[in-house]
Amino acid sequence: MSSTETERPRTTLGKVGPPLIGAIAVIAIWWGSAVVFEVRTIFLPKPPEIIDRLVTQPDYLFGEAWNTLVAILSGYGIAVLAAVIVAIVLGALPPVERAILPLLITLNAVPKVVIAPLLVFWLGFGSEPKIFMAALICFFPLVVATMSGLASTPAELGELSRSLSASWWQTYLKVRIPWALPQIFVGLKVAMSLAPIGAVVAEVYNPNGGLGAVVAIAIGAADTPKAFAAIVLLAAMSVSLYYIVVAVERLVLPWAREITA
């Protein structure tokens, strides 16, 4: 067996091992504290009680998880498309940037929790408020990351494209956007970690579907294990989506890690 083959399992174990040990430790402390201090289930359920809800009500819980996943991905996709277009326009037109960017900062400063009831009032009780809230909470980090990446293009590359008589679009597509991709992926990862928050906030205010609605309804019925089961599914979904973006980044930008290293 070559040294490369022996190093690869060790590297994988080194990446997976610490998070796994940390998760086991947290569960053990949680379980032990609930038993030692005799915490009632209505306040803090034990891990087996949560697993029982996942096993006995899989269709309901995983069906609602699918509704939340659709809202997250829809809002995330809309935010990515809109943010890239806005960032390119603002980066290309400095007067427009000076006029629009303060408005975007002001909009981002408004707590999204206070917007959720208005979205339900404006858009109704369907999936639209969840999608819009997920897109709204993702939009600003994506715009900032994309603008930062586009602005970081070295002057030498700009001079090279002009010397080759490249058009504005050719410069953007072949020079500025490829150079900005590492920074854009930073925004994509941050936004993906925020998208579930936006969708669930809207679901709590509009409890007609999704994991946020499961939590709200379960808490109202004093079924804390079901609420925790929904939270566990949401956490697993969020972590999985984040690492999917990380995996895509490594596939699309293998050279970026070499440069940063």
Buried (B, 14 or more C-beta within 10 A) or exposed (E): EEEEEEEEEEEEEEEEEEEEEEEEEEEEEBEEEBEEEEBEBEEBBBBEBBBBBBEEBEEBBEEBBBBBBBBBBBBBBBBBEBBBEBBBEBBEEEEEBEEBBEEBEEEBEEEBEEBBEEBBEEBEEEBBBBBBBBBBBBBBBBBBBBBBBBEEBEEEBBEEBEEEEBEEEEBBEBBBBBBBBBBBBBBBBBBBBBBBBBBBBBBBBBBEBBBBBBBBBBBEEEBBBBBBBBBBBBEEBBEEBBEEBBEEBEEEBEEBEEEEE
